[in-house]
Amino acid sequence: MTDWDQITEYIHNAMQAVESAHATTQELRKNPNGEALAAFQAQMKDLTERLTRLQTALEHESEYELDELADRLAVTLSGRPVPYRKTQKV
């Protein structure tokens, strides 16, 4: 899976987390209790983590592009991926 495939997956997962958080918010509004609040807080934490991963990848978009290009070029020329990456593998 390439970095761009992973970023696309991050976007999809973040959208699912937004939908899930919205459903949990509706439940908290209908039935405000400790259990609903705990579920809401867990959903918000998950959403924040997913959006942070996505934001990090998007803030360093050009670096990911260069790493992808270097990786593909190395595989084409030597048959092995580049051992060093400027960015962290997503």
C-alpha positions in Angstrom: 0.0 0.0 0.0 1.4 3.4 -0.9 1.5 6.4 1.3 -1.3 8.0 -0.8 -3.5 4.9 -0.4 -2.9 5.2 3.3 -3.8 8.9 3.3 -7.0 8.0 1.4 -7.8 5.4 4.0 -7.2 8.0 6.7 -9.7 10.3 5.1 -12.3 7.5 4.8 -11.7 6.5 8.5 -12.0 10.1 9.6 -15.3 10.5 7.8 -16.6 7.3 9.5 -15.5 8.6 12.9 -17.4 11.9 12.3 -20.5 9.9 11.5 -20.1 7.7 14.5 -19.4 10.7 16.8 -22.5 12.4 15.4 -24.6 9.4 16.3 -23.1 9.3 19.8 -23.8 13.0 20.2 -27.5 12.4 19.3 -27.6 9.6 21.9 -26.1 11.9 24.5 -28.7 14.6 23.8 -31.6 12.1 24.0 -30.3 10.3 27.1 -27.8 12.4 29.1 -26.2 10.1 31.6 -22.7 9.0 32.6 -22.6 6.1 30.2 -23.6 8.2 27.2 -21.1 10.9 28.2 -18.3 8.3 28.4 -19.2 7.0 25.0 -19.2 10.5 23.6 -15.8 11.3 25.1 -14.4 8.1 23.6 -15.7 8.9 20.2 -14.3 12.4 20.4 -10.9 11.1 21.4 -10.9 8.6 18.5 -12.0 11.4 16.0 -9.2 13.7 17.3 -6.6 11.0 16.8 -7.8 10.2 13.3 -7.9 13.8 12.3 -4.4 14.4 13.8 -2.9 11.6 11.7 -4.6 13.0 8.6 -3.5 16.5 9.3 0.1 15.4 9.8 0.2 13.6 6.5 -1.4 16.5 4.6 1.0 19.1 6.2 3.9 17.1 4.8 2.4 16.3 1.4 5.3 17.3 -0.7 7.7 15.2 1.5 5.5 12.2 1.0 5.5 12.7 -2.7 9.3 12.8 -2.8 9.6 9.7 -0.7 7.1 7.9 -3.0 9.0 9.0 -6.1 12.4 7.9 -4.5 10.9 4.6 -3.5 9.5 3.8 -6.9 12.7 4.9 -8.6 14.8 2.8 -6.3 12.6 -0.3 -7.0 12.9 0.3 -10.7 16.6 0.7 -10.7 17.8 -1.7 -8.0 14.8 -3.9 -7.3 14.8 -2.7 -3.6 13.0 0.2 -1.9 14.9 3.1 -0.4 16.2 2.2 3.0 15.9 5.8 4.2 12.8 7.9 4.2 12.5 11.6 4.9 9.0 11.0 6.3 7.7 8.5 8.6 5.8 5.6 6.9 2.1 6.2 7.3 
